[in-house]
Amino acid sequence: MVTKTVSLEQEINPWEAQAARFDLAANKLNLDEGLWKVLRYPNREIILHIPVAMDNGSLEVFTGFRVQHSIARGPSKGGIRYAPDVTLDEIRALASWMTW
């Protein structure tokens, strides 16, 4: 099992912090390497760009993210946030936290 060493105190970004915690738990549980590979990464990531005609006549393009970490136990909510400053890594972490 290949793991990246990241201090749990060092919040590089939400996804890396979540991945470090998952790796720590997987090691303590002696999780099978194949299962580790399946569970560590999101099932599906959707990135979309939505053009919107603004009230002043200009055209703005907004980017959205939807991540489903795992559908192994049935339908998933995934990571969802509506904010101008959200990142894909934040949504990846939210989706993962919904799984666990």
BAVEXDO-294789 format. One record per residue: residue number from 0; x, y, z of N, C-alpha, C, CB in turn. Coordinates in Angstrom, 3 decimals. Last residue first. Glycine has a CB too. Layout:
BAVEXDO-294789
+-----+----------+----------+----------+----------+----------+----------+----------+----------+----------+----------+----------+----------+
: seq :       nX :       nY :       nZ :      caX :      caY :      caZ :       cX :       cY :       cZ :      cbX :      cbY :      cbZ :
+-----+----------+----------+----------+----------+----------+----------+----------+----------+----------+----------+----------+----------+
: NUM :        X :        Y :        Z :        X :        Y :        Z :        X :        Y :        Z :        X :        Y :        Z :
...
+-----+----------+----------+----------+----------+----------+----------+----------+----------+----------+----------+----------+----------+
***
This chain:
BAVEXDO-294789
+-----+----------+----------+----------+----------+----------+----------+----------+----------+----------+----------+----------+----------+
: seq :       nX :       nY :       nZ :      caX :      caY :      caZ :       cX :       cY :       cZ :      cbX :      cbY :      cbZ :
+-----+----------+----------+----------+----------+----------+----------+----------+----------+----------+----------+----------+----------+
:  99 :  -18.001 :    7.949 :    4.934 :  -17.603 :    7.373 :    6.218 :  -18.521 :    7.871 :    7.306 :  -16.142 :    7.716 :    6.552 :
:  98 :  -19.254 :    9.381 :    2.871 :  -19.130 :    7.920 :    2.797 :  -18.861 :    7.322 :    4.171 :  -18.009 :    7.525 :    1.826 :
:  97 :  -18.974 :   12.006 :    3.536 :  -20.338 :   11.471 :    3.459 :  -20.321 :    9.944 :    3.408 :  -21.070 :   12.035 :    2.224 :
:  96 :  -16.243 :   12.296 :    3.237 :  -16.784 :   12.320 :    4.596 :  -18.221 :   11.812 :    4.622 :  -16.716 :   13.739 :    5.175 :
:  95 :  -16.151 :   12.291 :    0.424 :  -15.537 :   11.200 :    1.181 :  -16.098 :   11.139 :    2.597 :  -14.012 :   11.367 :    1.225 :
:  94 :  -17.407 :   14.719 :   -0.133 :  -17.990 :   13.465 :   -0.624 :  -17.441 :   12.274 :    0.149 :  -17.711 :   13.290 :   -2.127 :
:  93 :  -15.586 :   16.503 :    1.059 :  -16.971 :   16.425 :    1.537 :  -17.628 :   15.116 :    1.111 :  -17.787 :   17.616 :    1.012 :
:  92 :  -13.308 :   16.054 :   -0.573 :  -13.271 :   15.737 :    0.857 :  -14.686 :   15.597 :    1.415 :  -12.499 :   16.823 :    1.632 :
:  91 :  -14.268 :   16.992 :   -3.038 :  -13.794 :   15.603 :   -2.904 :  -13.809 :   15.179 :   -1.436 :  -12.363 :   15.451 :   -3.492 :
:  90 :  -14.709 :   19.654 :   -2.365 :  -15.863 :   18.819 :   -2.690 :  -15.489 :   17.339 :   -2.626 :  -16.409 :   19.173 :   -4.087 :
:  89 :  -12.049 :   20.483 :   -1.999 :  -13.011 :   20.607 :   -0.897 :  -14.218 :   19.699 :   -1.138 :  -13.469 :   22.079 :   -0.738 :
:  88 :  -10.995 :   20.039 :   -4.555 :  -10.490 :   19.263 :   -3.420 :  -11.428 :   19.332 :   -2.220 :   -9.108 :   19.758 :   -3.020 :
:  87 :  -12.381 :   21.981 :   -6.038 :  -12.640 :   20.567 :   -6.297 :  -12.149 :   19.708 :   -5.134 :  -11.964 :   20.128 :   -7.607 :
:  86 :  -13.506 :   24.720 :   -3.942 :  -12.531 :   24.042 :   -4.805 :  -12.924 :   22.583 :   -4.999 :  -11.108 :   24.138 :   -4.205 :
:  85 :  -15.368 :   27.796 :   -3.659 :  -15.222 :   26.368 :   -3.395 :  -14.225 :   25.754 :   -4.386 :  -16.597 :   25.650 :   -3.487 :
:  84 :  -16.098 :   30.462 :   -3.891 :  -14.703 :   30.151 :   -3.582 :  -14.448 :   28.672 :   -3.312 :  -14.268 :   30.947 :   -2.396 :
:  83 :  -18.833 :   30.757 :   -4.319 :  -17.904 :   31.166 :   -5.378 :  -16.455 :   30.747 :   -5.134 :  -17.959 :   32.650 :   -5.540 :
:  82 :  -20.942 :   27.980 :   -3.546 :  -20.153 :   29.119 :   -3.094 :  -19.133 :   29.481 :   -4.173 :  -19.444 :   28.806 :   -1.742 :
:  81 :  -22.563 :   25.384 :   -2.642 :  -22.845 :   26.481 :   -3.560 :  -22.122 :   27.710 :   -3.021 :  -24.398 :   26.738 :   -3.708 :
:  80 :  -21.646 :   21.988 :   -2.550 :  -21.546 :   23.309 :   -1.937 :  -21.861 :   24.337 :   -3.015 :  -20.122 :   23.554 :   -1.308 :
:  79 :  -21.562 :   18.569 :   -2.016 :  -22.270 :   19.648 :   -2.697 :  -22.082 :   20.935 :   -1.891 :  -23.791 :   19.308 :   -2.871 :
:  78 :  -20.535 :   15.300 :   -2.395 :  -20.164 :   16.609 :   -1.890 :  -20.855 :   17.687 :   -2.695 :  -18.649 :   16.800 :   -1.928 :
:  77 :  -23.006 :   12.666 :   -1.961 :  -21.776 :   13.259 :   -2.473 :  -21.490 :   14.593 :   -1.826 :  -21.855 :   13.424 :   -3.970 :
:  76 :  -25.157 :   11.010 :   -1.659 :  -25.384 :   12.448 :   -1.719 :  -24.174 :   13.118 :   -2.348 :  -25.664 :   13.029 :   -0.311 :
:  75 :  -25.805 :    7.937 :   -3.349 :  -24.956 :    8.800 :   -2.531 :  -25.343 :   10.257 :   -2.714 :  -23.478 :    8.596 :   -2.882 :
:  74 :  -27.367 :    4.688 :   -3.196 :  -27.288 :    6.064 :   -3.689 :  -26.439 :    6.937 :   -2.768 :  -28.691 :    6.659 :   -3.825 :
:  73 :  -25.218 :    1.997 :   -1.966 :  -26.446 :    2.529 :   -2.536 :  -26.265 :    3.959 :   -3.007 :  -27.572 :    2.455 :   -1.526 :
:  72 :  -22.741 :    1.330 :   -1.111 :  -23.846 :    1.032 :   -0.199 :  -25.175 :    1.578 :   -0.705 :  -23.554 :    1.599 :    1.176 :
:  71 :  -21.094 :    2.195 :   -3.187 :  -21.069 :    0.777 :   -2.805 :  -22.257 :    0.397 :   -1.920 :  -19.766 :    0.454 :   -2.079 :
:  70 :  -20.557 :    4.588 :   -4.198 :  -21.958 :    4.177 :   -4.278 :  -22.088 :    2.705 :   -3.893 :  -22.523 :    4.420 :   -5.701 :
:  69 :  -18.409 :    7.164 :   -3.142 :  -18.671 :    5.729 :   -3.233 :  -20.170 :    5.479 :   -3.294 :  -18.046 :    4.979 :   -2.036 :
:  68 :  -18.225 :    9.934 :   -3.912 :  -17.071 :    9.166 :   -3.460 :  -17.283 :    7.675 :   -3.627 :  -16.769 :    9.479 :   -2.016 :
:  67 :  -19.060 :   12.087 :   -6.325 :  -19.612 :   10.940 :   -5.602 :  -18.430 :   10.070 :   -5.214 :  -20.672 :   10.136 :   -6.472 :
:  66 :  -19.137 :   15.533 :   -6.809 :  -18.297 :   14.355 :   -6.594 :  -19.094 :   13.310 :   -5.833 :  -16.997 :   14.724 :   -5.823 :
:  65 :  -19.362 :   18.315 :   -8.787 :  -20.171 :   17.289 :   -8.100 :  -19.302 :   16.055 :   -8.013 :  -21.543 :   16.983 :   -8.858 :
:  64 :  -18.907 :   21.792 :   -9.339 :  -18.331 :   20.472 :   -9.094 :  -19.357 :   19.578 :   -8.419 :  -17.058 :   20.578 :   -8.230 :
:  63 :  -18.901 :   24.542 :  -11.680 :  -19.504 :   23.745 :  -10.616 :  -18.860 :   22.374 :  -10.533 :  -21.007 :   23.604 :  -10.839 :
:  62 :  -18.264 :   27.854 :  -12.674 :  -17.801 :   26.467 :  -12.643 :  -18.428 :   25.757 :  -11.453 :  -16.251 :   26.395 :  -12.570 :
:  61 :  -19.713 :   30.253 :  -14.817 :  -19.554 :   29.735 :  -13.464 :  -19.179 :   28.261 :  -13.544 :  -20.852 :   29.935 :  -12.630 :
:  60 :  -19.175 :   32.969 :  -16.819 :  -19.134 :   31.508 :  -16.808 :  -18.825 :   31.057 :  -15.385 :  -18.069 :   30.954 :  -17.825 :
:  59 :  -21.158 :   35.699 :  -17.962 :  -20.235 :   35.130 :  -16.975 :  -20.305 :   33.615 :  -17.071 :  -20.576 :   35.615 :  -15.524 :
:  58 :  -21.719 :   38.348 :  -20.079 :  -21.812 :   36.891 :  -19.963 :  -20.749 :   36.413 :  -18.983 :  -21.638 :   36.199 :  -21.355 :
:  57 :  -23.682 :   41.354 :  -19.638 :  -22.424 :   40.613 :  -19.797 :  -22.677 :   39.113 :  -19.634 :  -21.362 :   41.100 :  -18.766 :
:  56 :  -26.075 :   42.562 :  -19.023 :  -25.843 :   42.161 :  -20.404 :  -24.557 :   41.392 :  -20.633 :  -25.841 :   43.354 :  -21.260 :
:  55 :  -26.637 :   42.967 :  -16.395 :  -26.024 :   44.093 :  -17.113 :  -25.690 :   43.752 :  -18.569 :  -24.759 :   44.538 :  -16.392 :
:  54 :  -27.550 :   40.486 :  -15.513 :  -28.516 :   41.577 :  -15.665 :  -27.952 :   42.749 :  -16.473 :  -28.960 :   42.068 :  -14.296 :
:  53 :  -25.835 :   37.903 :  -17.460 :  -26.048 :   38.711 :  -16.265 :  -27.030 :   39.855 :  -16.568 :  -24.699 :   39.273 :  -15.742 :
:  52 :  -26.143 :   34.743 :  -18.614 :  -26.301 :   36.135 :  -19.036 :  -26.675 :   36.947 :  -17.793 :  -27.398 :   36.281 :  -20.176 :
:  51 :  -23.850 :   32.211 :  -17.971 :  -25.043 :   32.906 :  -17.477 :  -25.033 :   34.343 :  -18.000 :  -25.100 :   32.885 :  -15.910 :
:  50 :  -22.585 :   28.983 :  -18.579 :  -22.622 :   30.391 :  -18.990 :  -23.949 :   31.027 :  -18.558 :  -22.433 :   30.519 :  -20.532 :
:  49 :  -21.049 :   26.726 :  -16.543 :  -22.379 :   27.206 :  -16.907 :  -22.299 :   28.678 :  -17.317 :  -23.377 :   27.017 :  -15.729 :
:  48 :  -19.225 :   23.864 :  -16.572 :  -19.101 :   25.312 :  -16.729 :  -20.426 :   25.816 :  -17.285 :  -17.891 :   25.701 :  -17.672 :
:  47 :  -18.495 :   21.132 :  -14.381 :  -19.249 :   21.764 :  -15.449 :  -19.062 :   23.268 :  -15.415 :  -20.726 :   21.412 :  -15.344 :
:  46 :  -17.330 :   18.032 :  -13.505 :  -16.976 :   19.450 :  -13.523 :  -17.750 :   20.071 :  -14.675 :  -15.413 :   19.673 :  -13.678 :
:  45 :  -17.739 :   15.265 :  -11.532 :  -18.322 :   16.012 :  -12.644 :  -17.933 :   17.479 :  -12.472 :  -19.888 :   15.837 :  -12.700 :
:  44 :  -16.450 :   12.187 :  -10.659 :  -16.304 :   13.632 :  -10.508 :  -16.887 :   14.298 :  -11.752 :  -14.800 :   14.038 :  -10.297 :
:  43 :  -16.815 :    9.108 :   -8.962 :  -17.202 :    9.965 :  -10.078 :  -16.989 :   11.431 :   -9.708 :  -18.674 :    9.715 :  -10.475 :
:  42 :  -15.530 :    7.774 :   -6.856 :  -16.110 :    7.027 :   -7.975 :  -16.296 :    7.910 :   -9.198 :  -17.447 :    6.418 :   -7.570 :
:  41 :  -12.473 :    8.919 :   -5.291 :  -13.881 :    9.084 :   -5.672 :  -14.274 :    8.214 :   -6.863 :  -14.161 :   10.539 :   -5.997 :
:  40 :  -10.279 :    6.655 :   -3.464 :  -10.539 :    7.665 :   -4.490 :  -12.023 :    7.754 :   -4.853 :   -9.724 :    7.360 :   -5.737 :
:  39 :  -10.176 :    4.618 :   -1.523 :   -9.474 :    5.881 :   -1.299 :   -9.903 :    6.996 :   -2.250 :   -7.997 :    5.662 :   -1.428 :
:  38 :  -11.380 :    2.204 :   -2.204 :  -12.056 :    3.097 :   -1.267 :  -11.431 :    4.485 :   -1.156 :  -12.078 :    2.471 :    0.077 :
:  37 :   -9.576 :    0.943 :   -3.990 :  -10.963 :    1.198 :   -4.391 :  -11.602 :    2.271 :   -3.508 :  -11.788 :   -0.099 :   -4.323 :
:  36 :   -7.219 :    0.741 :   -2.499 :   -7.211 :    1.468 :   -3.773 :   -8.627 :    1.839 :   -4.213 :   -6.530 :    0.628 :   -4.860 :
:  35 :   -8.116 :   -0.871 :   -0.380 :   -7.623 :    0.480 :   -0.110 :   -7.671 :    1.321 :   -1.382 :   -6.184 :    0.435 :    0.452 :
:  34 :   -8.556 :   -3.237 :   -1.724 :   -9.704 :   -2.525 :   -1.168 :   -9.339 :   -1.075 :   -0.868 :  -10.207 :   -3.223 :    0.106 :
:  33 :   -5.865 :   -3.860 :   -2.291 :   -6.837 :   -3.688 :   -3.368 :   -8.053 :   -2.911 :   -2.909 :   -7.265 :   -5.033 :   -3.910 :
:  32 :   -4.767 :   -4.111 :    0.296 :   -4.301 :   -3.061 :   -0.607 :   -5.275 :   -2.809 :   -1.754 :   -2.940 :   -3.426 :   -1.164 :
:  31 :   -6.845 :   -4.506 :    3.150 :   -6.280 :   -5.096 :    1.947 :   -5.922 :   -3.985 :    0.954 :   -7.274 :   -6.108 :    1.310 :
:  30 :   -6.048 :   -2.925 :    6.195 :   -6.941 :   -3.014 :    5.045 :   -6.199 :   -3.585 :    3.842 :   -7.529 :   -1.633 :    4.707 :
:  29 :   -5.270 :   -2.790 :    8.886 :   -4.620 :   -3.725 :    7.958 :   -5.511 :   -3.990 :    6.747 :   -4.285 :   -5.054 :    8.671 :
:  28 :   -6.214 :   -0.779 :   10.421 :   -7.131 :   -1.895 :   10.181 :   -6.510 :   -2.999 :    9.328 :   -8.389 :   -1.389 :    9.512 :
:  27 :   -4.109 :    1.012 :   10.287 :   -4.438 :    0.427 :   11.593 :   -5.351 :   -0.788 :   11.458 :   -5.103 :    1.471 :   12.487 :
:  26 :   -4.271 :    1.681 :    7.543 :   -3.086 :    0.991 :    8.072 :   -3.386 :    0.317 :    9.405 :   -1.922 :    1.975 :    8.236 :
:  25 :   -6.735 :    2.993 :    7.502 :   -6.542 :    1.789 :    6.688 :   -5.342 :    0.989 :    7.180 :   -6.356 :    2.162 :    5.207 :
:  24 :   -6.182 :    5.216 :    9.149 :   -7.182 :    4.227 :    9.564 :   -7.002 :    2.920 :    8.803 :   -8.603 :    4.772 :    9.345 :
:  23 :   -4.247 :    6.493 :    7.517 :   -3.928 :    6.102 :    8.890 :   -4.892 :    5.025 :    9.383 :   -3.976 :    7.326 :    9.823 :
:  22 :   -5.744 :    6.985 :    5.203 :   -4.564 :    6.118 :    5.144 :   -4.175 :    5.614 :    6.534 :   -3.386 :    6.867 :    4.510 :
:  21 :   -7.652 :    8.797 :    6.231 :   -8.077 :    7.506 :    5.687 :   -6.908 :    6.527 :    5.662 :   -8.658 :    7.680 :    4.269 :
:  20 :   -5.962 :   10.935 :    6.884 :   -6.719 :   10.258 :    7.944 :   -7.205 :    8.881 :    7.481 :   -7.920 :   11.122 :    8.381 :
:  19 :   -5.055 :   11.610 :    4.329 :   -4.090 :   11.223 :    5.362 :   -4.789 :   10.476 :    6.495 :   -3.359 :   12.465 :    5.915 :
:  18 :   -7.459 :   12.345 :    3.110 :   -6.726 :   11.175 :    2.610 :   -5.706 :   10.685 :    3.635 :   -6.019 :   11.511 :    1.285 :
:  17 :   -8.090 :   14.682 :    4.537 :   -8.978 :   13.524 :    4.608 :   -8.247 :   12.263 :    4.190 :  -10.213 :   13.735 :    3.728 :
:  16 :   -5.941 :   16.280 :    3.680 :   -6.127 :   16.012 :    5.107 :   -7.005 :   14.780 :    5.305 :   -6.752 :   17.234 :    5.813 :
:  15 :   -6.406 :   16.365 :    0.928 :   -5.185 :   15.731 :    1.422 :   -5.289 :   15.412 :    2.912 :   -3.976 :   16.633 :    1.163 :
:  14 :   -8.915 :   17.732 :    0.937 :   -8.786 :   16.398 :    0.353 :   -7.549 :   15.684 :    0.893 :   -8.719 :   16.489 :   -1.179 :
:  13 :   -8.370 :   20.266 :    2.187 :   -9.303 :   19.298 :    2.785 :   -9.153 :   17.880 :    2.247 :  -10.711 :   19.756 :    2.560 :
:  12 :   -4.808 :   20.867 :    2.314 :   -6.126 :   21.149 :    1.756 :   -7.068 :   20.068 :    2.277 :   -6.100 :   21.187 :    0.172 :
:  11 :   -3.027 :   20.911 :    4.508 :   -2.631 :   21.366 :    3.179 :   -3.868 :   21.759 :    2.392 :   -1.832 :   20.272 :    2.430 :
:  10 :   -2.856 :   21.142 :    7.630 :   -4.002 :   21.164 :    6.726 :   -3.580 :   21.753 :    5.383 :   -5.174 :   21.977 :    7.339 :
:   9 :   -1.206 :   19.304 :    9.796 :   -0.908 :   20.190 :    8.674 :   -2.047 :   20.121 :    7.658 :    0.446 :   19.810 :    8.011 :
:   8 :   -1.901 :   17.363 :   11.528 :   -2.045 :   18.737 :   11.995 :   -1.886 :   19.734 :   10.846 :   -1.022 :   19.032 :   13.093 :
:   7 :   -1.233 :   15.061 :   10.268 :   -2.658 :   15.317 :   10.465 :   -2.911 :   16.747 :   10.932 :   -3.236 :   14.331 :   11.473 :
:   6 :    1.239 :   15.227 :    7.783 :    0.906 :   15.422 :    9.187 :   -0.578 :   15.729 :    9.315 :    1.756 :   16.556 :    9.805 :
:   5 :    1.510 :   12.790 :    5.386 :    1.056 :   14.155 :    5.631 :    0.701 :   14.241 :    7.103 :   -0.167 :   14.545 :    4.714 :
:   4 :    2.847 :   10.621 :    3.184 :    2.951 :   11.048 :    4.567 :    2.585 :   12.523 :    4.678 :    4.370 :   10.794 :    5.112 :
:   3 :    0.964 :    8.562 :    1.166 :    1.675 :    9.822 :    1.223 :    1.686 :   10.271 :    2.672 :    1.023 :   10.896 :    0.294 :
:   2 :    1.366 :    5.083 :    0.532 :    0.694 :    6.186 :    1.209 :    1.582 :    7.413 :    1.193 :    0.326 :    5.805 :    2.654 :
:   1 :    0.736 :    2.094 :   -0.987 :    1.515 :    3.317 :   -1.088 :    0.732 :    4.430 :   -0.421 :    1.840 :    3.667 :   -2.569 :
:   0 :    0.848 :   -1.172 :    0.000 :    0.000 :    0.000 :    0.000 :    0.895 :    1.237 :    0.000 :   -0.965 :   -0.003 :    1.222 :
+-----+----------+----------+----------+----------+----------+----------+----------+----------+----------+----------+----------+----------+
***
